[in-house]
Amino acid sequence: MMAEMGLVAARERATLPGTMRQRMHHMRYSGFRVIAEALRGHKGWTPAWRDPVPQAAYDYVIVGGGGHGLATAHYLAKEFGQARIAVLEKGYLGGGNVGRNTTIIRSNYLLDGNQPFYEFSLKLWEGLEQDFNYNAMVSQRGIINLIHTDGQRDAYTRRGNAMMMHGADAELLNRDQVRAMYPFLNFDNARFPIKGALMQRRGGTVRHDAVAWGYARGADSRGVDLIQNCEVTGMRIENGRILGVETSRGFIGAKKVGVAVAGSSSRVMAHAGMRLPIESHVLQAFVSEGLKPVIDGVMTFGAGHFYVSQSDKGGLVFGGDIDGYNSYAQRGNLPVIEDVAEGGMALMPMIGRARLLRAWGGIMDMSMDGSPIIDKTHIDGLYFNGGWCYGGFKATPASGWCFAHLLARDVPHPTATAYRFDRFLKGRMIDEKGQGAQPNLH
Ligand SMILES: Cc1cc2nc3c(=O)[nH]c(=O)nc-3n(C[C@H](O)[C@H](O)[C@H](O)COP(=O)(O)OP(=O)(O)OC[C@H]3O[C@@H](n4cnc5c(N)ncnc54)[C@H](O)[C@@H]3O)c2cc1C
């Protein structure tokens, strides 16, 4: 009986207009609130978002409660004034890559199709915590890409110039400047001597799962229904138009459906009969035991695939190449652990003294040129956002904003005009790494 009443109340709540629901649930976080709650035994905190019962139909259904799906819903409601929005997540919010990545943000891209988009994203990161009223620990601690050859210095100089021409910040550091920052690096390694670095001071790290929680709270406070444990298992399409999605909690109608499921892109879009230019691969991440502060920024090795930062708890957070075979398993294998460890040892031999505390994997939606897709499909009302490879965390704010722009206005956002399906047809690849059509290398 009680459960039934709860269900009815939840249904009623779910059907209330957005502003009323907002009043019921939204609690503003602030320093004063923390002090006030401390004084009354923390009894006044309310849940960060509701647990609504799905309605029969929405104007917008976003599939995937990761960073991109939640950001899309947040901006659809907040920036584009849209309502009747739901996010459907098959597990729990933030259980995918948004909660599994190595938290690096930056806009140090070279190509025209990418640089303005990632710079837009970095600017959004800079105001994010105020925007969604949540502490996501945005930390612009700086990122350096190490240089090991003269040719690489030329390439990074060109990249730095491209960044500055698009309004981003970039600096070229010489060897002594790098040595002053990180004296423990292996500067005289016979194969990979360190000759300098490209630095972006505005790059850094963000507490990854707090990004999911912040966007979830922001969206919920504007009336978006966040529906967890709700897997999309099919799509209802008639006469070339999407009518809604079949889910583990029944059919949910929608005028527009936006898919943002990262590593599951191929599987979900197969429900619409689409085969994507995307492969799924595993990427692993690693955290060492807690150490005293030693790396105060983010660093990438230029002669192998290894990147490292230090978490606020002291663990060295690092990663490298993807596992190299197609998989939907959220775990990796030992050969890549060995490869990443070798990269770390070549760069900073002292890492060999640190013990590995944890390792995990996430599923990457690797596109054929390493760049994303934010586009309409040939099915009316069905939109797609994916192909982020292992770089989609830094893109979260801009990806959400641009996808919301496309869903609400039916035209691409000016910074995302190149992220279309037809670039593969027309040969207009955005191949930042110059690897060709080899997703496992991007
Ligand atoms: C180990 C690792 C390190 C990384 N490091 C970085 C980094 O340092 N910097 C960076 O920029 N990027 C990094 N990335 C990449 C980044 O994490 C991803 O590109 C990005 O998080 C993907 O977008 P998302 O957050 O929306 O994905 P996700 O969080 O994976 O969200 C997709 C959601 O869709 C849900 N879903 C799937 N199928 C269905 C279905 N049928 N129905 C309903 N829901 C469904 C999933 O459960 C999931 O929650 C890293 C990734 C990994 C795994």
The ligand as an SDF file (V2000), in Angstrom:
LIG
                    3D

 53 58  0  0  0  0  0  0  0  0999 V2000
   40.2390    4.8930  -18.9960 C   0  0  0  0  0  0  0  0  0  0  0  0
   39.7490    6.0860  -19.7270 C   0  0  0  0  0  0  0  0  0  0  0  0
   40.4760    7.2650  -19.6950 C   0  0  0  0  0  0  0  0  0  0  0  0
   40.0250    8.3960  -20.3860 C   0  0  0  0  0  0  0  0  0  0  0  0
   40.7110    9.5750  -20.2450 N   0  0  0  0  0  0  0  0  0  0  0  0
   40.2200   10.7120  -20.7970 C   0  0  0  0  0  0  0  0  0  0  0  0
   40.8580   11.9520  -20.5350 C   0  0  0  0  0  0  0  0  0  0  0  0
   41.8170   12.0460  -19.7500 O   0  0  0  0  0  0  0  0  0  0  0  0
   40.3890   13.0640  -21.1520 N   0  0  0  0  0  0  0  0  0  0  0  0
   39.3290   12.9980  -22.0060 C   0  0  0  0  0  0  0  0  0  0  0  0
   38.9790   14.0310  -22.5750 O   0  0  0  0  0  0  0  0  0  0  0  0
   38.6690   11.8330  -22.2330 N   0  0  0  0  0  0  0  0  0  0  0  0
   39.0860   10.6890  -21.6430 C   0  0  0  0  0  0  0  0  0  0  0  0
   38.4160    9.4950  -21.8370 N   0  0  0  0  0  0  0  0  0  0  0  0
   37.2660    9.4520  -22.7450 C   0  0  0  0  0  0  0  0  0  0  0  0
   35.9720    9.9190  -22.1090 C   0  0  0  0  0  0  0  0  0  0  0  0
   35.8100    9.3520  -20.8470 O   0  0  0  0  0  0  0  0  0  0  0  0
   34.7950    9.5250  -23.0240 C   0  0  0  0  0  0  0  0  0  0  0  0
   35.0470    9.9050  -24.3630 O   0  0  0  0  0  0  0  0  0  0  0  0
   33.4800   10.2040  -22.5940 C   0  0  0  0  0  0  0  0  0  0  0  0
   33.2960   10.0890  -21.1860 O   0  0  0  0  0  0  0  0  0  0  0  0
   32.3180    9.5670  -23.3520 C   0  0  0  0  0  0  0  0  0  0  0  0
   31.1070   10.2470  -23.1770 O   0  0  0  0  0  0  0  0  0  0  0  0
   30.0750    9.9510  -21.9770 P   0  0  0  0  0  0  0  0  0  0  0  0
   30.5870   10.5730  -20.7280 O   0  0  0  0  0  0  0  0  0  0  0  0
   28.7400   10.4190  -22.3690 O   0  0  0  0  0  0  0  0  0  0  0  0
   30.1380    8.3700  -21.8880 O   0  0  0  0  0  0  0  0  0  0  0  0
   29.5780    7.3630  -20.8060 P   0  0  0  0  0  0  0  0  0  0  0  0
   29.8090    7.8660  -19.4180 O   0  0  0  0  0  0  0  0  0  0  0  0
   30.1260    6.0120  -21.1280 O   0  0  0  0  0  0  0  0  0  0  0  0
   28.0250    7.4360  -21.0590 O   0  0  0  0  0  0  0  0  0  0  0  0
   27.2910    6.6090  -21.9390 C   0  0  0  0  0  0  0  0  0  0  0  0
   26.1550    6.0140  -21.1490 C   0  0  0  0  0  0  0  0  0  0  0  0
   25.2580    5.3490  -22.0180 O   0  0  0  0  0  0  0  0  0  0  0  0
   24.6920    4.2760  -21.3100 C   0  0  0  0  0  0  0  0  0  0  0  0
   24.0930    3.3270  -22.2400 N   0  0  0  0  0  0  0  0  0  0  0  0
   24.7140    2.4760  -23.0960 C   0  0  0  0  0  0  0  0  0  0  0  0
   23.8200    1.7480  -23.7630 N   0  0  0  0  0  0  0  0  0  0  0  0
   22.5940    2.1380  -23.3490 C   0  0  0  0  0  0  0  0  0  0  0  0
   21.2630    1.7520  -23.6750 C   0  0  0  0  0  0  0  0  0  0  0  0
   21.0170    0.7820  -24.5630 N   0  0  0  0  0  0  0  0  0  0  0  0
   20.2410    2.3750  -23.0390 N   0  0  0  0  0  0  0  0  0  0  0  0
   20.4590    3.3420  -22.1130 C   0  0  0  0  0  0  0  0  0  0  0  0
   21.7060    3.7400  -21.7630 N   0  0  0  0  0  0  0  0  0  0  0  0
   22.7490    3.1580  -22.3720 C   0  0  0  0  0  0  0  0  0  0  0  0
   25.8710    3.7080  -20.5440 C   0  0  0  0  0  0  0  0  0  0  0  0
   25.4660    2.9040  -19.4450 O   0  0  0  0  0  0  0  0  0  0  0  0
   26.6150    4.9630  -20.1350 C   0  0  0  0  0  0  0  0  0  0  0  0
   26.2970    5.3950  -18.8230 O   0  0  0  0  0  0  0  0  0  0  0  0
   38.8410    8.3300  -21.1540 C   0  0  0  0  0  0  0  0  0  0  0  0
   38.0960    7.1490  -21.1830 C   0  0  0  0  0  0  0  0  0  0  0  0
   38.5330    6.0400  -20.4410 C   0  0  0  0  0  0  0  0  0  0  0  0
   37.6930    4.7870  -20.4270 C   0  0  0  0  0  0  0  0  0  0  0  0
  1  2  1  0
  2  3  1  0
  2 52  2  0
  3  4  2  0
  4  5  1  0
  4 50  1  0
  5  6  2  0
  6  7  1  0
  6 13  1  0
  7  8  2  0
  7  9  1  0
  9 10  1  0
 10 11  2  0
 10 12  1  0
 12 13  2  0
 13 14  1  0
 14 15  1  0
 14 50  1  0
 15 16  1  0
 16 17  1  0
 16 18  1  0
 18 19  1  0
 18 20  1  0
 20 21  1  0
 20 22  1  0
 22 23  1  0
 23 24  1  0
 24 25  2  0
 24 26  1  0
 24 27  1  0
 27 28  1  0
 28 29  2  0
 28 30  1  0
 28 31  1  0
 31 32  1  0
 32 33  1  0
 33 34  1  0
 33 48  1  0
 34 35  1  0
 35 36  1  0
 35 46  1  0
 36 37  1  0
 36 45  1  0
 37 38  2  0
 38 39  1  0
 39 40  1  0
 39 45  2  0
 40 41  1  0
 40 42  2  0
 42 43  1  0
 43 44  2  0
 44 45  1  0
 46 47  1  0
 46 48  1  0
 48 49  1  0
 50 51  2  0
 51 52  1  0
 52 53  1  0
M  END
$$$$
